[in-house]
Amino acid sequence: MLQNLDFTRFKELRKILPVLDVRSEGEYAAGHMPGALNLPLFDDEERKIVGTIYRQTGKDEAVLQGLDFAGKKLTDYVRKSLQFAPQRSVLMHCWRGGMRSASLGWLLSLAGFDVHLLAGGYKAYRQFIRNEWLRDQEIIILSGKTGTGKTEILHHLQQSDQQIIDLEHFAHHKGSAFGSLGEIQQPTIEQFENDVADAWSAISASKPLWLEDESKAIGKIFIPDNLHKRMKNATVICLDVPKKLRIERLTKEYAGYPKEMLIHSILKINRRLGGQNAKMAVSAVEQDDFATAIDIVLHYYDKAYEYDLTLKLKDKLHFLPVSTADAGENAREVLSYCRKHQLILT
């Protein structure tokens, strides 16, 4: 069986069926649906050749060349599809929902598969993502100076039945000059958008969504414009953790990294720290005095945080001083404050 589906139905079936992305390896690497499996009809070079023939000679010649490339791999397509979907029921898409998915879908249907093609292809999926950020959703931003433990607090909120999206998790970056330490390579901006949109679409509009305060850029990744605009207009809980406790937390978090990596991160913000401060911070790291180095670096980050607060909506800011660095306890303090001020109902 071979049938076309709109994205609404395709999205529902994604919960139970594997998705085969038949675009080339390069297209897939640039961005794909989370969880989709790559089964390219053409590899990158073959796709380039077929595209060139299409532009220079026309559709008929391009189709013949495409058949020549694909004909040698028909058995492999079926074998791989059986590995991906032994139950012989799959979702499939290409870029526009055109010849690549239709051709491979036809082949698999002959092999006894139920194939559901996405009308409009990956392009329709990307349009869905752009529209997702316009959906009604109350947002609460968890803010605080560097070393507050916001990410850990966010996950404690999730354990208390609050909805969260950890943007730094999807970006594989903690957002500062030190943010790449301990992280794998960042995804493409397109893949980051896909991953976050997938999490966003699973959020219930009946409850607030908690996000960590972020600038537009997280490392080399950028938060989608419409989402970031909504974050800037959201309610903000500003946690105030004493600097001494923040230094202790950051020392535990970063002192285990190789000194050369820490020094490299300090030098990234050399101009912002000021040359003399940067030298002092580097010297402190070299002498295993991580607390002093962090204290120097925090002077810059604390000033940047205070400036960012001036750009937020004053009537949306809520300041909550706490006396501990314990993330679980601070999460409880946040929830208690929000319930008391009716920012959340449960």
Stockholm file with secondary structure:
# STOCKHOLM 1.0

chainA/1-346         MLQNLDFTRFKELRKILPVLDVRSEGEYAAGHMPGALNLPLFDDEERKIVGTIYRQTGKDEAVLQGLDFAGKKLTDYVRKSLQFAPQRSVLMHCWRGGMRSASLGWLLSLAGFDVHLLAGGYKAYRQFIRNEWLRDQEIIILSGKTGTGKTEILHHLQQSDQQIIDLEHFAHHKGSAFGSLGEIQQPTIEQFENDVADAWSAISASKPLWLEDESKAIGKIFIPDNLHKRMKNATVICLDVPKKLRIERLTKEYAGYPKEMLIHSILKINRRLGGQNAKMAVSAVEQDDFATAIDIVLHYYDKAYEYDLTLKLKDKLHFLPVSTADAGENAREVLSYCRKHQLILT
#=GR chainA/1-346 SS CEEEECHHHHHHHTTTSCEEECSCHHHHHHCCCTTCEECCSSCHHHHHHHHHHHHHTCHHHHHHHHHHHHHTTHHHHHHHHHHHCTTSEEEEECSSSSHHHHHHHHHHHHTTCEEEEETTHHHHHHHHHHHHTTSCCCEEEEEECTTSCHHHHHHHHHHTTCEEECHHHHHTSCSSTTTTTTCCCCCCHHHHHHHHHHHHHTSCTTSCEEEECCCSEETTEECCHHHHHHHHTSEEEEEECCHHHHHHHHHHHHTTSCHHHHHHHHHHTHHHHCHHHHHHHHHHHHTTCHHHHHHHHHHHHHHHHHHHHHTSCGGGEEEEECSCCCHHHHHHHHHHHHHHTTSCCC
#=GC SS_cons         CEEEECHHHHHHHTTTSCEEECSCHHHHHHCCCTTCEECCSSCHHHHHHHHHHHHHTCHHHHHHHHHHHHHTTHHHHHHHHHHHCTTSEEEEECSSSSHHHHHHHHHHHHTTCEEEEETTHHHHHHHHHHHHTTSCCCEEEEEECTTSCHHHHHHHHHHTTCEEECHHHHHTSCSSTTTTTTCCCCCCHHHHHHHHHHHHHTSCTTSCEEEECCCSEETTEECCHHHHHHHHTSEEEEEECCHHHHHHHHHHHHTTSCHHHHHHHHHHTHHHHCHHHHHHHHHHHHTTCHHHHHHHHHHHHHHHHHHHHHTSCGGGEEEEECSCCCHHHHHHHHHHHHHHTTSCCC
//
